Amino acid sequence: MDIGLRRWRCWWRMAPALICALLAWPLAAWSGGVAALDFQVPAQGLASSLRDIADRHQLQIVFSARDVAGLAAPALQGRYTVEEALTRLLAGSDLGYAFNGRDTVVIRGRELPSFRERRATGMPPPAAAAPPMLDEIMVTAERRRESLQKIPIALTAFKPRDLEYFQVANVMHLAGIVPSVSVVPFAGSKAAPNLFIRGMGGTDTQTTKDNAAGIYLDGVPVGRGTGLAADIADLERVEVLRGPQGTLYGRNTTAGAINFINHQPGPDFFFEQRLSGGNLGFLGTQTRLNVPLGADVFTRFAYVRSIRDGWVRNMNTALPDQVDFNREDKEAARLAIRLLAGDSLTVDYSLDGSSLRYGNTFYQVIEGASAHAGRQERTSAGKGLWPSEARTSGENLTLNLNLKGGATLKFITARRTLDSTVNQNYIDSFVQRATPNQSQISQELQLIGDVPDKGISYVAGLFYFRERSNEWVDSRFSEALVETWYVESSSESRAVFGQATWLPPILEKRLRLTLGGRQTFDERGAVKRFIRNDFEPSVTGAVVTSRKSFRRFNPALTVDYAFSDEASAYLRLVTGYRAGGFNTRSTLAGFTQGFGPESVRAHELGFKSELLDRRLRLNLAAFSNHYNNLQVDQVRVPAFFTDTLNAARAKVDGIEAELVARWSDTLSAELFYSRLRGRYLSYLDGGVDLSQVKKMSNTPTHQGRIGLQYELGRHALGRTILGLDYRWQGSFYSGPNEYTFVRGYGLWNGRLQLIDRPLSRGRVRVAAWGRNLTDRAYILAANNLGLISAQFGEPRTLGLDVIYDY
């Protein structure tokens, strides 16, 4: 009875999403809206143009890759009806189109002469059809829309169907699918990821220190890590830039940057509803709705909700309001409006919010008499576990003004807030309650343009960022052994930046030179109040105030040479900078002293290619990153006390390879492999060099993924596509000490799309999926919490998605 009542409550809490779906469904029968749509399609292969149009305008365009292989399509810039756009794209080819319903278009060859007619007129036989080509991926990593293959950066991008296949909705979901990227939950909060790119990141999340990898949402930097495990409601694309990005992205990108890009409202009606279910009590729903209000005003709304039971059962029934470890209850919504103000100005405004209610991460004892064999799935939790919550919200105003001469002036102003409550039980040794909160505003002005007669393209801009935060933490071993403190902090950052690319009139214009620079000014202040400290009673009641300021200039140089239209190589010499700050978990002396900025010099040699008539894409990168004054967290006694020191010089070398192949209409393959070698050149703590005993965190020697997608067949209901992938990671250290050693592991995952069927109105997809199919018990991170303990990865999860779109 209790289980049935709990499941009924779960469905009741999904009611807002179901109501959205019911309200939106009648609109799916509406055929209004403007006839002319906004097309911004570059000159490229015909297959890529057709797929771009299908993705951006929610059309089902059906064509044979053999029919379009080797065909080029002209650029399509302006407002056209779908019929006008297709006519322009197919002009000069032997292809035509026909509508099957409102939103399904079939591209097919016109009737060809028979063999007898060709022989009578002397016509040659038709050419053999070429194999299918890979899609072209367009990104905005360098502030302008370009092909991924033309940008001299180690970059991985995911389009809408990729996001659906990999089930990517937040930072945590990038684990295992991007070279040299490691993501695990922070020990103190499941809502905050420990994100590492190429061996650099942070093992602690605080309001007064920054991560080494920048997170951006629609061009806006996200200042705090807490809340990043919450879902983003309406993702269109994710771009992962590996390596320092100090020129265009600025401070706190010494490891790299990740862009999360939402769908923007468009001029055509669109409705999508997804319902999901699976084991561990998983239920999910997502609603997306795009409604044009006229020829120049468009709106878009998205709502997503999911719940999942915790897979480590909390058996404590004596304390009130208990929750299972690893339970998740996610909710997110976004409303966006686009206004076309004349021919030159586009105004985008959006509001978004998300919440993550959860039972925190479970740490399991793995050494000693109390160690549990295998993966533990229940605990007595004598000190209890109360629910945690992270709530984020934001608003974004973006203006795009097209200037005379082809330049674009872009202005982004945004506000974001974070409110959270974190409860954690550390192996039932002690419990901790924290309330990190933050608010930020940011503004960025960009000027983007070209000087065609000089062969120059450029980006220049100004940046401003300000945040206010506070954090209260109460750690309790017992009622007689408590440590409580409160920190208020502020930070402000200003920068001016620019980057220019020159195409000199030599070497058949195959050489490109890019020079960039960024000047940054940072200020940070904090006040810590030691409310109670039973470990050091003399500091109880103390108040410490500290302030720091930094400035740094970061130059970058890139040399890029195209051997042909299909292959190019580049050399990057770049720098990066991470601001200094204060460690809230430190002692009175450690907090007062704070820590300074770290810097990095990086050398990267890359190769990008599309071979075999664009059936195979191979991208390679080799890099060497040199860090000075590296910020490292040194654990004190007891384990929740840490100091952040500019203790280290370090070097990380590595190679990365990404391969995508489209062997036929029915078979495609993806593979990546990365190899990292990180080491401390020095690591000073108290005048002692610990470089020979300290380990670089989350730097696995080997990491990779191989995935296959095969179309099993076409039938009356649509298509059946099987996707299977294997992801592996070599052994690594999750912290700087020997006891954090974690053995490597490999995971099998799969997705079977049973139906992809066009209907008279819209289409429906049904997919079954599974993660960790063999139910392998594996460790994500290890720590010393008085006893050596570990955070295990989730068990086998299975589910079913039903998606309808119109």
Residue pairs with C-beta under 8 A, 6 or more apart in sequence:
7 281
10 281
10 283
10 307
11 283
13 305
13 307
13 329
14 283
14 285
14 305
14 307
16 303
16 305
17 285
17 286
17 287
17 303
17 304
17 305
18 285
20 287
20 289
20 301
20 303
21 273
21 285
21 287
24 271
24 273
24 287
24 289
25 271
25 273
27 269
27 271
27 289
27 291
28 271
28 761
28 762
28 806
29 761
30 269
31 102
31 269
32 269
33 267
33 268
33 269
33 291
33 292
34 267
34 268
34 292
34 294
34 295
35 81
36 79
36 80
36 81
36 267
36 295
37 57
37 79
37 80
37 81
37 82
37 85
37 266
37 267
37 268
38 78
38 79
38 266
38 267
38 340
39 53
39 76
39 77
39 78
39 79
39 80
39 85
40 76
40 77
40 145
41 49
41 52
41 53
41 73
41 75
41 76
41 77
42 75
42 138
42 145
42 147
43 72
43 73
43 74
43 75
44 72
44 73
44 136
44 147
45 68
45 71
45 72
45 73
45 133
45 136
45 614
46 68
46 71
46 72
46 73
46 89
46 90
46 93
47 63
47 65
47 68
47 69
47 71
47 132
47 133
47 135
48 73
48 133
48 135
48 136
49 73
49 76
49 89
50 61
50 63
50 68
50 73
50 89
50 107
51 61
51 135
52 136
52 138
53 59
53 61
53 85
54 60
54 61
55 159
55 160
55 161
56 266
57 82
57 266
57 268
58 103
58 268
58 270
58 272
58 290
58 805
58 806
59 82
59 103
59 104
59 105
60 103
60 104
60 105
60 758
60 763
61 104
61 105
61 107
62 100
62 104
62 105
62 106
62 107
62 758
63 95
63 106
63 107
63 108
64 107
64 108
64 665
65 131
65 132
65 133
65 662
65 665
66 129
66 130
66 131
66 132
66 665
67 95
67 107
67 108
67 109
67 129
68 95
68 107
69 129
69 130
69 131
69 132
69 133
69 613
70 130
70 133
70 613
71 93
71 95
73 89
74 88
74 89
74 91
76 85
76 88
76 89
79 267
80 88
82 105
86 97
86 105
90 96
90 97
90 107
94 109
94 110
94 112
95 107
95 108
95 109
95 110
96 107
96 108
96 109
96 110
97 105
97 106
97 107
97 108
98 105
98 106
98 108
99 105
99 106
100 106
100 758
101 758
101 759
101 760
101 761
102 761
103 761
103 762
103 763
103 806
104 758
104 763
112 126
113 121
113 123
117 123
118 124
118 125
130 613
131 612
131 613
131 615
131 662
131 663
131 664
132 615
132 662
132 664
132 665
133 613
133 614
133 615
133 662
134 610
134 614
134 615
134 616
134 617
134 660
134 662
135 159
136 147
136 148
136 149
137 147
137 148
137 149
137 157
137 159
138 145
138 146
138 147
138 148
139 145
139 146
139 147
139 148
139 151
139 155
139 157
139 237
139 239
140 146
140 239
140 259
140 261
141 151
141 153
141 155
141 157
141 239
141 241
141 259
142 151
142 153
142 248
142 459
142 499
143 248
143 410
143 446
143 448
143 459
144 448
144 457
144 459
148 155
148 157
149 568
149 608
149 610
149 617
149 619
150 568
152 512
152 514
152 558
152 560
152 568
152 570
152 572
152 606
152 608
153 241
153 242
153 243
153 572
153 606
154 179
154 241
154 242
154 243
154 604
154 606
154 619
154 621
154 623
154 656
155 239
155 240
155 241
155 242
156 178
156 179
156 239
156 240
156 242
156 658
157 237
157 238
157 239
157 240
158 166
158 168
158 237
158 238
158 239
159 236
159 237
160 235
160 236
160 237
162 168
163 169
163 235
163 237
163 238
164 803
165 723
165 751
166 173
166 177
167 173
167 769
168 174
168 177
168 235
168 238
169 231
169 232
169 235
169 304
170 228
170 229
170 230
170 231
170 232
171 183
171 193
171 195
171 215
171 228
171 229
171 258
172 183
172 185
172 193
172 228
172 229
174 181
174 183
174 238
174 240
174 258
175 181
175 182
175 183
175 184
176 705
176 727
176 729
176 747
177 705
177 727
178 240
178 242
178 672
179 242
179 656
179 657
179 658
179 672
179 673
179 674
179 703
180 197
180 198
180 199
180 242
180 654
180 656
180 674
180 676
180 703
181 195
181 196
181 197
181 240
181 242
182 194
182 195
182 196
182 201
182 698
182 699
182 700
182 703
182 729
182 732
183 193
183 194
183 195
183 196
184 193
184 194
184 698
184 734
184 780
184 781
184 791
185 191
185 192
185 193
185 194
185 229
185 361
185 780
185 791
186 192
186 193
186 194
186 203
186 204
186 205
186 225
186 361
187 203
187 361
187 363
187 424
187 781
187 783
187 791
188 204
188 205
188 360
188 422
188 424
188 432
188 434
189 205
189 226
189 360
189 361
189 388
189 390
189 420
189 422
189 424
189 434
190 229
190 326
190 328
190 358
190 359
190 360
190 361
190 388
191 226
191 227
191 228
191 229
191 230
191 356
191 358
191 388
191 390
191 420
191 422
192 205
192 225
192 226
192 227
192 228
192 229
193 225
193 228
193 229
194 201
194 202
194 203
194 205
194 698
194 781
195 201
195 202
195 211
195 213
195 215
195 225
195 228
195 255
195 258
196 212
196 213
196 255
196 697
196 698
196 699
197 212
197 213
197 240
197 242
197 243
197 255
197 256
198 242
198 243
198 255
198 256
198 623
198 625
198 652
198 654
198 676
199 255
199 625
199 652
199 654
199 676
199 678
199 696
199 698
199 699
200 212
200 213
200 254
200 255
200 600
200 625
200 627
200 652
201 211
201 212
201 213
201 255
201 697
201 698
202 209
202 211
202 212
202 225
202 633
203 633
203 697
203 698
203 734
203 735
204 583
204 585
204 633
204 642
204 644
205 211
205 224
205 225
205 226
205 436
206 436
206 471
206 583
206 584
206 585
207 224
207 436
207 437
207 438
207 469
207 470
207 471
207 487
207 489
207 584
208 469
208 471
208 487
208 489
208 524
208 526
208 581
208 582
208 583
208 584
209 581
209 582
209 583
209 595
209 631
209 644
210 223
210 251
210 252
210 578
210 579
210 581
211 225
211 252
211 255
212 252
212 253
212 254
212 255
212 578
213 252
213 253
213 255
213 256
213 257
213 258
214 221
214 245
214 249
214 250
214 252
214 253
214 256
214 257
214 258
215 221
215 222
215 225
215 228
215 257
215 258
215 260
216 222
216 249
216 257
216 258
216 259
216 260
217 232
217 260
217 262
217 394
218 260
218 261
218 262
218 350
218 396
218 398
218 412
219 259
219 396
219 398
219 412
219 444
220 394
220 396
220 412
220 414
220 416
220 442
221 250
221 252
221 442
221 465
222 228
222 416
223 416
223 438
223 440
223 465
223 467
224 418
224 436
224 438
224 469
226 390
226 418
226 420
226 422
226 436
226 438
227 354
227 356
227 390
227 391
227 392
227 418
227 420
229 356
229 390
230 330
230 332
230 354
230 355
230 356
230 390
230 392
231 304
231 306
231 330
231 332
231 354
231 356
232 260
232 262
232 332
232 334
232 352
232 354
233 262
233 286
233 302
233 303
233 304
233 332
233 333
233 334
233 352
233 354
234 262
234 263
234 288
234 300
234 302
234 334
234 336
235 260
235 261
235 262
235 263
236 261
236 262
236 263
236 264
237 259
237 261
238 258
238 259
238 260
238 261
239 258
239 259
239 261
240 256
240 258
240 259
241 249
241 256
241 257
241 258
241 259
242 256
242 621
242 656
243 255
243 256
243 572
243 574
243 602
243 604
243 623
243 625
244 253
244 254
244 255
244 256
244 574
244 575
244 576
244 600
244 602
244 625
245 253
245 256
245 257
245 574
245 576
246 253
246 254
246 518
246 554
246 556
246 574
246 575
246 576
246 577
247 497
247 499
247 516
247 517
247 518
247 554
247 555
247 556
247 574
248 459
248 497
248 499
248 516
248 518
249 257
250 463
250 493
250 495
250 497
250 518
250 520
251 493
251 495
251 520
251 522
251 552
251 577
251 578
251 579
252 578
252 579
253 576
254 576
254 577
254 578
254 598
254 599
254 600
254 627
262 334
262 336
262 350
262 352
263 288
263 290
263 300
263 302
263 336
264 300
264 336
264 338
264 348
265 290
265 292
265 298
265 299
265 300
265 336
265 337
265 338
265 348
266 290
266 292
266 298
266 300
266 338
267 292
267 295
267 298
268 290
268 292
269 290
269 291
269 292
269 806
270 288
270 289
270 290
270 805
270 806
271 288
271 289
271 290
271 762
271 805
271 806
272 286
272 287
272 288
272 289
272 803
272 804
272 805
272 806
273 285
273 286
273 287
273 288
273 803
273 804
273 805
274 284
274 285
274 286
274 287
274 801
274 802
274 803
274 804
275 284
275 285
275 801
275 802
276 282
276 283
276 284
276 285
276 306
276 799
276 800
276 801
276 802
277 283
277 284
277 799
277 800
278 797
278 798
278 799
278 800
279 796
279 797
279 798
279 799
280 308
280 309
280 311
280 797
281 307
281 308
281 309
282 306
282 307
282 308
282 309
282 797
282 799
283 306
283 307
283 308
284 304
284 305
284 306
284 307
285 304
285 305
285 306
286 302
286 303
286 304
286 305
287 301
287 302
287 303
287 304
288 300
288 301
288 302
288 805
289 300
289 301
289 302
290 298
290 299
290 300
290 301
291 298
291 299
291 300
291 301
292 298
292 299
293 299
295 340
296 339
296 340
296 341
297 337
297 338
297 339
297 340
298 337
298 338
299 335
299 336
299 337
299 338
300 334
300 335
300 336
300 337
300 338
301 333
301 334
301 335
301 336
302 332
302 333
302 334
303 332
303 333
304 330
304 331
304 332
304 333
305 330
305 331
305 332
306 328
306 329
306 330
307 328
307 329
307 330
308 327
308 328
308 329
309 324
309 327
310 323
310 324
310 325
310 326
310 327
310 328
310 359
311 324
311 325
311 326
311 377
311 794
311 795
312 324
312 325
312 326
312 362
312 376
312 377
312 378
312 379
313 324
313 325
313 377
313 378
313 379
314 322
314 323
314 324
314 325
314 359
314 378
314 379
314 381
314 384
314 385
315 378
315 379
315 380
315 381
316 322
316 380
316 381
316 382
316 384
316 385
319 384
321 386
321 387
322 381
322 384
322 385
322 386
323 358
323 359
323 385
323 386
323 387
324 359
324 385
325 359
325 360
325 361
325 362
325 379
325 381
325 385
326 358
326 359
326 360
326 361
326 362
326 794
327 358
327 359
327 387
328 356
328 357
328 358
328 359
329 356
329 357
329 358
330 354
330 355
330 356
330 357
331 354
331 355
332 352
332 353
332 354
332 355
333 352
333 353
333 354
334 350
334 351
334 352
334 353
335 350
335 351
335 352
336 348
336 349
336 350
336 351
337 348
337 349
337 350
338 346
338 347
338 348
339 346
339 347
339 348
339 349
340 346
341 347
343 402
344 401
344 402
344 403
345 399
345 400
345 401
345 402
346 399
346 400
347 397
347 398
347 399
348 396
348 397
348 398
348 399
348 400
349 395
349 396
349 397
349 398
350 395
350 396
351 393
351 394
351 395
352 393
352 394
352 395
352 396
353 391
353 392
353 393
353 394
354 391
354 392
354 393
355 389
355 390
355 391
355 392
356 389
356 390
356 391
357 387
357 388
357 389
358 387
358 388
358 389
359 385
359 387
359 388
360 385
360 388
360 422
360 423
360 424
360 425
361 424
361 791
362 376
362 379
362 791
362 792
363 426
363 427
363 783
363 785
363 789
363 790
363 791
364 372
364 375
364 376
364 427
364 789
364 790
364 791
364 792
365 371
365 372
365 427
365 787
365 788
365 789
366 372
366 779
366 782
366 788
366 789
366 790
367 787
367 788
368 787
368 788
370 787
374 777
375 777
375 792
375 795
376 792
377 795
379 428
380 428
381 425
381 428
382 428
383 425
383 428
383 430
383 431
384 425
384 431
385 423
385 424
385 425
386 423
386 433
387 423
388 420
388 421
388 422
388 423
388 424
389 420
389 421
390 418
390 419
390 420
390 422
391 418
391 419
391 420
392 416
392 417
392 418
393 416
393 417
394 414
394 415
394 416
394 417
395 414
395 415
396 412
396 413
396 414
397 412
397 413
397 414
398 410
398 411
398 412
399 409
399 410
399 411
400 408
400 409
400 410
401 408
401 409
401 410
402 408
403 409
403 449
405 449
406 449
406 450
407 447
407 448
407 449
407 450
408 446
408 447
408 448
408 449
409 445
409 446
409 447
409 448
410 444
410 445
410 446
410 447
410 448
411 443
411 444
411 445
411 446
412 442
412 443
412 444
412 446
413 441
413 442
413 443
414 441
414 442
414 443
415 439
415 440
415 441
416 439
416 440
416 442
417 437
417 438
417 439
417 440
418 436
418 437
418 438
418 439
419 437
420 434
420 435
420 436
420 437
421 433
421 434
421 435
422 432
422 433
422 434
422 435
422 436
423 431
423 432
423 433
424 431
424 432
424 433
424 434
425 431
426 432
426 640
426 785
426 789
427 785
427 786
427 787
427 789
429 477
429 785
429 786
429 787
430 475
430 476
430 477
430 640
431 475
431 476
432 473
432 474
432 475
432 476
432 640
433 473
433 474
434 471
434 472
434 473
434 474
435 470
435 471
435 472
435 473
436 469
436 470
436 471
437 469
437 470
437 471
438 467
438 468
438 469
439 467
439 468
439 469
440 465
440 466
440 467
440 468
441 465
441 466
441 467
442 463
442 464
442 465
442 466
443 463
443 464
443 465
444 461
444 462
444 463
444 464
445 461
445 462
445 463
446 459
446 460
446 461
447 458
447 459
447 460
447 461
448 458
448 459
449 457
449 458
450 456
450 457
450 458
451 457
451 458
454 502
455 502
455 503
455 504
455 505
455 509
456 500
456 501
456 502
456 503
457 500
457 501
458 498
458 499
458 500
458 501
459 497
459 498
459 499
459 500
460 497
460 498
460 499
461 496
461 497
461 498
462 495
462 496
462 497
463 493
463 494
463 495
463 496
463 497
464 493
464 494
464 495
465 491
465 492
465 493
465 494
466 490
466 491
466 492
466 493
467 490
467 491
468 489
468 490
469 488
469 489
469 490
470 486
470 487
470 488
470 489
471 486
471 487
471 489
471 584
472 484
472 485
472 486
472 487
473 484
473 485
473 486
473 584
473 585
474 482
474 483
474 484
475 482
475 483
475 484
475 640
476 482
480 534
481 534
481 535
482 532
482 534
483 532
483 533
483 534
483 535
483 640
484 531
484 532
484 533
485 528
485 529
485 530
485 531
485 533
485 584
486 528
486 529
486 531
487 526
487 527
487 528
487 529
487 582
487 584
488 526
488 527
489 524
489 525
489 526
489 527
489 582
490 524
490 525
490 526
491 522
491 523
491 524
491 525
491 579
491 581
492 522
492 523
492 524
493 520
493 521
493 522
493 523
493 579
494 520
494 521
495 518
495 519
495 520
495 521
496 518
496 519
497 516
497 517
497 518
497 519
498 516
498 517
498 518
499 514
499 515
499 516
499 517
499 556
500 514
500 515
500 516
501 512
501 513
501 514
502 512
502 513
502 514
502 515
503 509
503 511
503 512
504 511
504 513
507 561
510 561
510 562
510 563
511 559
511 560
511 561
511 562
512 558
512 559
512 560
512 561
512 562
513 557
513 558
513 559
513 560
514 556
514 557
514 558
514 559
514 560
515 555
515 556
515 557
515 558
516 555
516 556
516 557
517 553
517 554
517 555
517 556
518 553
518 554
519 551
519 552
519 553
520 550
520 551
520 552
520 553
520 554
520 577
521 549
521 550
521 551
522 549
522 550
522 551
522 552
522 579
522 597
523 547
523 548
523 549
523 550
524 547
524 548
524 549
524 579
524 580
524 581
524 582
525 545
525 546
525 547
525 548
526 545
526 546
526 547
526 581
526 582
526 584
526 591
526 594
527 543
527 544
527 545
527 546
528 543
528 544
528 582
528 584
528 591
529 542
529 543
530 539
530 540
530 541
530 542
530 543
530 544
530 588
531 540
531 541
532 540
533 539
533 540
535 638
535 641
536 587
536 588
539 587
539 588
542 588
544 588
544 591
544 592
546 582
546 591
546 592
546 593
546 594
548 580
548 581
548 582
548 594
548 596
550 579
550 580
550 596
550 597
552 577
552 597
552 599
554 574
554 575
554 576
554 577
555 575
556 572
556 573
556 574
556 575
557 572
557 573
557 574
558 570
558 571
558 572
558 573
558 574
559 570
559 571
560 568
560 569
560 570
561 568
561 569
561 570
562 568
563 569
566 609
566 610
566 611
566 614
567 607
567 608
567 609
567 610
567 611
568 607
568 608
568 609
569 605
569 606
569 607
569 608
570 604
570 605
570 606
570 607
570 608
571 603
571 604
571 605
571 606
572 602
572 603
572 604
572 605
572 606
573 601
573 602
573 603
574 601
574 602
574 604
575 599
575 600
575 601
575 602
576 599
576 600
576 602
577 597
577 598
577 599
577 600
578 597
578 598
578 599
578 631
579 597
580 594
580 595
580 596
580 597
580 631
580 646
581 594
581 595
581 644
582 591
582 594
582 595
583 590
583 591
583 594
583 595
583 633
583 642
583 643
583 644
584 591
585 640
585 641
585 642
586 641
586 642
586 643
586 644
587 636
587 641
587 643
590 643
595 631
595 644
595 645
595 646
596 629
596 646
597 629
598 627
598 628
598 629
598 630
598 631
598 646
599 627
599 628
599 629
600 625
600 626
600 627
600 628
601 625
601 626
601 628
602 623
602 624
602 625
602 626
603 623
603 624
604 621
604 622
604 623
604 624
605 621
605 622
605 623
606 619
606 620
606 621
606 622
607 618
607 619
607 620
607 621
608 619
608 620
609 617
609 618
609 619
610 616
610 617
611 617
611 618
615 661
615 662
615 663
616 659
616 660
616 661
616 662
617 658
617 659
617 660
617 661
618 657
618 658
618 659
619 657
619 658
619 659
620 655
620 656
620 657
620 658
621 655
621 656
621 657
622 654
622 655
622 656
623 652
623 653
623 654
623 655
623 656
624 651
624 652
624 653
625 651
625 652
625 653
626 649
626 650
626 651
627 648
627 649
627 650
627 651
627 652
628 649
629 646
629 648
629 649
630 646
630 647
630 648
630 649
630 650
631 644
631 645
631 646
632 644
632 645
632 647
632 648
632 683
632 694
632 736
633 642
633 643
633 644
633 736
634 642
634 643
634 644
634 645
634 647
634 685
634 736
635 641
635 642
635 735
635 736
635 737
635 784
636 642
636 643
638 786
639 783
639 784
639 785
639 786
645 684
645 685
647 682
647 683
647 684
647 685
648 680
648 681
648 682
648 683
648 684
648 691
648 694
649 680
649 681
649 682
650 678
650 679
650 680
650 681
650 696
651 678
651 679
651 681
652 676
652 677
652 678
652 696
652 699
653 676
653 677
653 678
654 674
654 675
654 676
654 677
655 674
655 675
656 672
656 673
656 674
657 671
657 672
657 673
657 674
658 671
658 672
659 669
659 670
659 671
659 672
660 668
660 669
660 670
660 671
661 668
661 669
661 670
662 668
663 669
665 711
666 710
666 711
667 708
667 709
667 710
667 711
668 708
668 709
669 706
669 707
669 708
669 709
670 705
670 706
670 707
670 725
671 704
671 705
671 706
671 707
672 704
672 705
673 702
673 703
673 704
674 702
674 703
674 704
675 701
675 702
675 703
676 699
676 700
676 701
676 703
677 701
678 696
678 699
679 691
679 696
680 690
680 691
680 694
680 696
681 691
682 689
682 691
683 689
683 690
683 691
683 694
684 690
693 738
694 736
694 737
695 733
695 735
695 736
695 737
695 738
695 740
695 741
696 733
696 736
697 732
697 733
697 734
697 735
697 736
697 740
698 732
698 733
698 734
699 732
699 733
700 729
700 730
700 731
700 732
700 744
701 730
701 731
701 732
702 728
702 729
702 730
702 744
703 728
703 729
703 730
704 727
704 728
705 725
705 726
705 727
705 728
706 725
706 726
707 723
707 724
707 725
707 726
708 723
708 724
708 725
709 721
709 722
709 723
710 721
710 722
710 723
711 719
711 720
711 721
711 722
712 720
712 721
712 722
713 719
713 720
714 720
717 754
717 755
717 757
718 755
718 756
718 757
718 758
719 753
719 755
719 756
720 752
720 753
720 754
720 755
721 752
721 753
721 756
722 750
722 751
722 752
722 753
723 750
723 751
723 752
723 753
724 748
724 749
724 750
725 748
725 749
725 750
726 746
726 747
726 748
726 749
727 746
727 747
727 749
728 744
728 745
728 746
728 747
729 744
729 745
729 746
730 744
731 741
731 742
731 743
731 744
732 741
732 742
732 744
733 740
733 741
733 742
734 740
734 742
734 780
734 781
734 782
734 783
735 781
735 782
735 783
737 784
739 782
739 784
739 788
740 781
740 782
740 783
740 784
741 782
742 779
742 780
742 781
742 782
742 790
743 778
743 779
745 776
745 778
745 779
745 793
746 776
747 771
747 772
747 773
747 774
747 776
747 778
747 793
748 772
748 773
748 774
749 769
749 770
749 771
749 772
749 773
750 769
750 770
750 773
751 767
751 768
751 769
751 770
752 767
752 768
752 769
753 765
753 766
753 767
754 766
754 767
754 768
755 764
755 765
755 766
756 763
756 765
757 763
757 764
757 765
761 806
762 804
762 805
762 806
763 804
763 805
763 806
764 802
764 803
764 804
765 801
765 802
765 803
765 804
766 800
766 801
766 802
766 803
767 800
767 801
767 803
768 798
768 799
768 800
769 798
769 799
769 800
769 801
770 796
770 797
770 798
770 799
771 794
771 796
771 797
772 793
772 794
772 795
772 796
772 797
773 796
774 796
775 795
775 796
777 792
777 793
777 795
778 792
778 793
779 790
779 791
779 792
779 793
780 790
780 791
780 792
780 793
781 790
781 791
782 788
782 789
782 790
782 791
783 789
783 790
783 791
